[in-house]
Amino acid sequence: MGEASKGYMDVPSGDEEGSQGREQTAGQLSVEGTKLVDAAGNPVQLRGISTHGLAWYPSYVNEACFRQLKEEWGANVIRLAMYTAENGGYCTDGDREELKALIKGGVEYAANNDMYVIIDWHVLSDGNPNQYLEESLAFFGEMSEAYAGYTNVLYEICNEPNGNVSWGEIKSYAEQVIEVIRGNDKEGVILVGTPNWSQYVDQAAADPIQGYDNIMYTLHFYAATHTDSLRDTMVKAVESGLPVFVSEYGICDASGNGAINAEQADRWIEVMDSHNISYVAWNLSNKAETSAILKSNCEKTESFSVEDLSDSGKWLYGMLREGRDAASVGENSRSWSDSGQVK
């Protein structure tokens, strides 16, 4: 997605003590066929939300926020989106130590709340992930060494390759990064982006990465832009044997703005649920755009009420809560209606 309008905020620090050795119910996942499964082989579906760029909206990385998303919203995964080349990007002008501190905090807060967490190398304007290959190898070497003992960490190694980058170029990049990760973390699930802003999963299905286990391939959609054609591409890829993970989606158009298409969004959810595909919504922020789950005038970074939520936020909250006992956000109760609205 596009750049944020805010600059750096104070960076919250993570817990001083790691979660290695602490009992976690977010147990080790693996990939069996096209599905994520737990240690007993039972299918697991991750459903949650992505942060916006960590450099722009760091204050949402806090334990109270993650706890509310888990306990009241029903989210079981949080994605930490770290841009690589935008303003404040890890490979351009960003403060690498501050960004890694945010990731450390996010991993710990997720572990403390028995949530899975995706460390996202958020390629966007750089287009071809090979542009910063050496930086990526060093980063994922450090991350996989730090979190090899954690059962709740997933590695997303290239958010949205785009432009003229081919699947062959992405595959070459991925094989090198995967080798580094596997040198430290033998089991962690690795998510690989696909061409054209992570849409051409059919190309990955025709030539998947060989020689490594626990690899999945990402598809991204925005429901007001991407409808039957991309959905059919996803289903065909899965039915051909490709493990697909929707690591980013929105219910508006592909710019992150514009009108919401709840009908298409609901159809996407239905199809993903029927194929046990995991999905992570964009985005946890108060940016003045449709895809942000908070209203632009909401200054809270935790303890959100229904009145704090944008229309996208209300839809997401209701969808994640669907099928569970009614609960409240703050002092406001909600109900999930067939029209996809929180009332």
C-alpha positions as CSV (number, residue, x, y, z in Angstrom):
1,M,0.0,0.0,0.0
2,G,1.0,3.6,-0.3
3,E,3.0,5.8,2.0
4,A,1.6,7.1,5.3
5,S,1.2,10.7,6.1
6,K,2.8,10.5,9.6
7,G,6.4,10.5,10.5
8,Y,8.2,8.7,13.3
9,M,6.6,8.3,16.7
10,D,8.3,7.1,19.9
11,V,9.3,3.5,19.6
12,P,7.9,1.2,22.4
13,S,10.4,-1.2,23.7
14,G,9.8,-5.0,23.9
15,D,10.1,-7.2,26.9
16,E,13.7,-7.5,28.2
17,E,13.3,-11.3,28.6
18,G,12.5,-13.4,25.6
19,S,9.7,-16.1,25.4
20,Q,12.1,-19.0,24.8
21,G,11.4,-21.6,27.4
22,R,7.9,-20.1,28.2
23,E,5.0,-22.5,27.4
24,Q,3.0,-21.2,24.4
25,T,-0.3,-22.5,23.1
26,A,0.5,-20.9,19.7
27,G,2.3,-24.1,18.9
28,Q,4.6,-25.0,16.0
29,L,2.8,-24.9,12.6
30,S,3.8,-26.8,9.5
31,V,2.5,-27.1,5.9
32,E,0.8,-30.3,4.9
33,G,-0.4,-30.4,1.3
34,T,-2.0,-27.0,0.9
35,K,-2.9,-26.4,4.5
36,L,-1.3,-25.1,7.7
37,V,-1.5,-27.8,10.4
38,D,-0.6,-28.1,14.1
39,A,1.6,-30.6,15.7
40,A,-1.2,-33.2,15.7
41,G,-1.9,-32.6,12.0
42,N,-5.1,-30.7,12.6
43,P,-5.8,-27.9,10.1
44,V,-5.1,-24.4,11.4
45,Q,-6.5,-21.1,9.9
46,L,-4.8,-17.8,10.9
47,R,-7.1,-14.8,10.8
48,G,-6.0,-11.4,11.9
49,I,-4.6,-8.0,11.0
50,S,-1.5,-6.3,9.7
51,T,0.1,-3.2,11.1
52,H,0.7,-0.3,8.7
53,G,4.4,0.6,8.2
54,L,6.2,0.2,11.5
55,A,8.2,3.4,11.0
56,W,5.0,5.4,10.6
57,Y,2.6,3.9,13.1
58,P,4.8,2.2,15.7
59,S,2.6,3.0,18.8
60,Y,0.1,0.3,17.9
61,V,2.8,-2.3,18.7
62,N,1.8,-2.6,22.4
63,E,0.7,-5.4,24.6
64,A,-2.8,-4.0,25.4
65,C,-3.6,-3.6,21.8
66,F,-2.6,-7.1,20.9
67,R,-4.4,-8.5,23.9
68,Q,-7.7,-6.8,22.8
69,L,-7.3,-8.0,19.2
70,K,-6.9,-11.6,20.6
71,E,-9.4,-11.7,23.4
72,E,-12.2,-9.4,22.1
73,W,-11.8,-9.5,18.3
74,G,-10.8,-13.2,18.0
75,A,-7.6,-12.5,16.0
76,N,-4.9,-15.2,16.3
77,V,-2.2,-13.5,14.1
78,I,-0.6,-10.1,13.8
79,R,1.6,-9.1,10.9
80,L,4.4,-6.6,11.5
81,A,4.8,-4.7,8.2
82,M,8.3,-3.3,7.9
83,Y,8.8,-1.3,4.7
84,T,12.1,-1.8,2.9
85,A,12.4,1.2,0.6
86,E,9.7,3.8,1.5
87,N,10.3,6.9,3.7
88,G,11.7,5.4,6.9
89,G,12.4,2.1,5.1
90,Y,14.8,-0.5,6.5
91,C,17.0,-0.4,3.4
92,T,16.8,3.4,2.7
93,D,16.7,6.0,5.5
94,G,15.1,4.1,8.3
95,D,16.6,3.5,11.8
96,R,17.3,-0.2,11.6
97,E,17.8,-0.6,15.4
98,E,14.4,1.1,16.1
99,L,12.7,-1.0,13.5
100,K,14.2,-4.2,14.9
101,A,13.2,-3.1,18.4
102,L,9.6,-2.8,17.2
103,I,9.7,-6.3,15.7
104,K,11.2,-7.6,19.0
105,G,8.4,-6.0,20.9
106,G,5.7,-7.2,18.5
107,V,7.0,-10.8,18.6
108,E,7.0,-10.8,22.4
109,Y,3.6,-9.2,22.7
110,A,2.2,-11.8,20.3
111,A,3.9,-14.6,22.2
112,N,2.5,-13.3,25.5
113,N,-1.0,-13.4,24.1
114,D,-0.6,-16.8,22.4
115,M,-0.8,-15.2,18.9
116,Y,1.1,-16.0,15.8
117,V,3.2,-13.2,14.3
118,I,4.4,-12.5,10.8
119,I,7.7,-10.7,10.3
120,D,7.0,-9.0,7.0
121,W,9.9,-7.7,4.7
122,H,7.5,-5.2,3.1
123,V,8.8,-4.8,-0.5
124,L,6.7,-2.3,-2.4
125,S,8.4,0.6,-4.3
126,D,11.6,-1.4,-4.7
127,G,9.6,-3.8,-6.8
128,N,12.2,-6.5,-7.3
129,P,13.2,-8.1,-4.0
130,N,16.7,-8.8,-5.4
131,Q,17.4,-5.0,-5.2
132,Y,18.1,-5.4,-1.5
133,L,19.1,-9.1,-1.4
134,E,22.1,-8.7,0.8
135,E,20.2,-6.6,3.3
136,S,17.4,-9.3,3.3
137,L,19.9,-12.1,3.8
138,A,21.4,-10.3,6.8
139,F,18.0,-9.4,8.3
140,F,16.5,-12.8,8.0
141,G,19.7,-14.4,9.3
142,E,19.4,-12.3,12.4
143,M,15.6,-12.8,12.8
144,S,15.8,-16.6,12.3
145,E,18.6,-16.9,14.8
146,A,16.7,-14.9,17.4
147,Y,13.4,-16.7,16.9
148,A,14.4,-20.3,16.0
149,G,13.1,-21.4,19.4
150,Y,9.8,-19.6,19.1
151,T,6.8,-21.6,17.8
152,N,4.6,-18.6,16.8
153,V,6.8,-16.8,14.3
154,L,6.3,-16.8,10.5
155,Y,8.7,-15.1,8.0
156,E,7.2,-13.2,5.0
157,I,10.3,-12.6,2.8
158,C,8.9,-10.3,0.1
159,N,5.6,-8.5,0.5
160,E,4.6,-7.5,-3.1
161,P,7.0,-8.0,-5.9
162,N,5.8,-5.8,-8.8
163,G,6.7,-4.1,-12.0
164,N,8.5,-6.3,-14.5
165,V,9.9,-8.7,-12.0
166,S,9.4,-12.3,-13.0
167,W,8.5,-15.4,-10.9
168,G,12.0,-16.7,-11.8
169,E,13.6,-13.7,-10.3
170,I,11.5,-13.9,-7.2
171,K,12.1,-17.7,-6.9
172,S,15.9,-17.1,-7.1
173,Y,15.7,-14.5,-4.4
174,A,13.5,-16.7,-2.2
175,E,15.7,-19.8,-2.5
176,Q,18.6,-17.8,-1.1
177,V,16.7,-16.2,1.8
178,I,15.1,-19.6,2.6
179,E,18.5,-21.2,2.8
180,V,19.6,-18.6,5.3
181,I,16.5,-19.0,7.4
182,R,16.7,-22.8,7.4
183,G,20.3,-22.5,8.6
184,N,18.8,-21.3,11.9
185,D,15.1,-22.2,12.0
186,K,14.4,-25.6,10.5
187,E,10.6,-25.5,10.9
188,G,9.3,-21.9,10.8
189,V,6.7,-21.3,8.1
190,I,8.0,-19.0,5.3
191,L,5.7,-16.9,3.1
192,V,6.9,-16.1,-0.4
193,G,5.4,-13.3,-2.5
194,T,4.3,-13.7,-6.1
195,P,4.5,-11.4,-9.1
196,N,2.2,-8.5,-9.8
197,W,1.7,-7.4,-6.2
198,S,1.3,-11.0,-5.0
199,Q,-1.4,-12.0,-7.4
200,Y,0.1,-14.4,-9.9
201,V,0.0,-17.5,-7.7
202,D,-0.6,-19.5,-10.8
203,Q,3.0,-18.9,-11.9
204,A,4.3,-20.2,-8.6
205,A,2.0,-23.2,-8.9
206,A,3.6,-24.0,-12.3
207,D,7.1,-23.8,-10.9
208,P,7.1,-24.1,-7.1
209,I,10.2,-23.9,-4.9
210,Q,11.8,-27.4,-4.4
211,G,13.8,-28.9,-1.6
212,Y,12.3,-27.1,1.4
213,D,9.3,-27.8,3.7
214,N,6.9,-25.4,5.3
215,I,6.8,-22.9,2.4
216,M,3.6,-21.0,1.4
217,Y,2.9,-18.5,-1.3
218,T,1.1,-15.2,-0.8
219,L,-1.9,-13.8,-2.6
220,H,-3.2,-10.2,-1.9
221,F,-6.6,-8.8,-2.9
222,Y,-8.7,-5.7,-2.4
223,A,-12.3,-6.7,-2.8
224,A,-13.6,-3.6,-4.7
225,T,-10.9,-4.2,-7.4
226,H,-10.2,-7.9,-7.4
227,T,-13.2,-10.2,-7.8
228,D,-14.0,-13.4,-9.6
229,S,-11.0,-13.6,-11.8
230,L,-8.4,-13.4,-9.1
231,R,-10.5,-15.6,-6.8
232,D,-10.6,-18.2,-9.5
233,T,-6.8,-18.0,-9.9
234,M,-6.4,-18.6,-6.2
235,V,-8.7,-21.6,-6.1
236,K,-7.1,-23.2,-9.1
237,A,-3.7,-22.7,-7.6
238,V,-4.8,-24.4,-4.4
239,E,-6.6,-27.2,-6.2
240,S,-3.3,-27.8,-8.1
241,G,-1.5,-28.3,-4.8
242,L,-0.1,-24.9,-4.0
243,P,-0.2,-23.8,-0.3
244,V,-1.6,-20.2,-0.5
245,F,-1.6,-17.7,2.4
246,V,-3.5,-14.3,2.0
247,S,-1.1,-12.2,4.0
248,E,-2.8,-8.9,3.0
249,Y,-6.3,-8.0,1.9
250,G,-8.8,-5.1,2.1
251,I,-12.5,-4.6,1.4
252,C,-12.0,-1.4,-0.5
253,D,-10.1,-0.8,-3.8
254,A,-6.4,-1.6,-4.4
255,S,-5.3,1.9,-3.5
256,G,-6.4,1.3,0.0
257,N,-9.1,3.9,-0.5
258,G,-12.4,4.3,-2.3
259,A,-15.7,2.6,-1.6
260,I,-16.1,-0.7,0.3
261,N,-17.5,-3.7,-1.5
262,A,-18.9,-5.8,1.3
263,E,-20.5,-8.3,-1.0
264,Q,-17.2,-9.2,-2.7
265,A,-15.4,-9.1,0.7
266,D,-17.9,-11.7,2.1
267,R,-17.5,-13.8,-1.0
268,W,-13.7,-13.8,-0.6
269,I,-14.1,-14.9,3.1
270,E,-16.5,-17.7,2.1
271,V,-14.1,-19.1,-0.4
272,M,-11.0,-18.7,1.8
273,D,-12.8,-20.4,4.7
274,S,-13.9,-23.3,2.4
275,H,-10.3,-23.9,1.5
276,N,-8.9,-23.3,4.9
277,I,-6.8,-20.4,3.6
278,S,-5.4,-18.0,6.3
279,Y,-5.9,-14.3,5.8
280,V,-4.6,-11.0,7.3
281,A,-6.4,-7.7,6.9
282,W,-4.7,-4.3,6.0
283,N,-4.4,-2.2,8.3
284,L,-4.1,-1.3,12.0
285,S,-3.8,2.5,11.9
286,N,-5.8,5.7,11.9
287,K,-4.5,6.8,8.5
288,A,-7.1,8.8,6.5
289,E,-7.9,6.0,4.1
290,T,-10.6,3.4,3.8
291,S,-8.5,0.4,4.6
292,A,-7.5,1.7,8.0
293,I,-9.6,0.1,10.7
294,L,-9.6,3.2,13.0
295,K,-11.2,6.6,12.3
296,S,-8.6,9.2,11.4
297,N,-9.6,11.2,14.5
298,C,-9.0,8.3,16.9
299,E,-5.8,8.8,18.8
300,K,-6.1,5.7,20.9
301,T,-3.5,2.9,20.5
302,E,-5.5,0.3,22.5
303,S,-8.9,-0.1,24.3
304,F,-10.8,0.7,21.1
305,S,-14.6,1.1,21.2
306,V,-16.9,0.6,18.3
307,E,-17.2,4.4,17.9
308,D,-13.4,4.4,17.2
309,L,-13.7,2.1,14.2
310,S,-14.0,3.0,10.6
311,D,-16.4,1.1,8.4
312,S,-13.6,-1.3,7.4
313,G,-12.9,-1.7,11.1
314,K,-16.5,-2.5,11.9
315,W,-16.6,-5.0,9.1
316,L,-13.4,-6.7,10.3
317,Y,-14.5,-6.8,13.9
318,G,-17.8,-8.3,13.0
319,M,-16.3,-10.9,10.6
320,L,-13.6,-12.0,13.1
321,R,-16.3,-12.3,15.8
322,E,-18.8,-14.2,13.7
323,G,-19.7,-17.5,15.2
324,R,-18.6,-16.6,18.7
325,D,-20.6,-15.4,21.7
326,A,-21.4,-11.7,21.5
327,A,-18.8,-9.6,23.3
328,S,-18.1,-6.0,23.8
329,V,-15.4,-3.6,22.7
330,G,-15.0,-1.2,25.5
331,E,-18.6,-0.6,26.7
332,N,-20.1,-1.1,23.3
333,S,-21.7,-4.4,22.2
334,R,-22.1,-5.5,18.6
335,S,-24.0,-7.9,16.5
336,W,-22.9,-9.3,13.1
337,S,-25.6,-9.0,10.5
338,D,-25.9,-10.6,7.1
339,S,-25.1,-7.2,5.5
340,G,-21.6,-7.3,7.1
341,Q,-22.1,-4.3,9.4
342,V,-21.5,-3.9,13.1
343,K,-24.7,-2.5,14.7
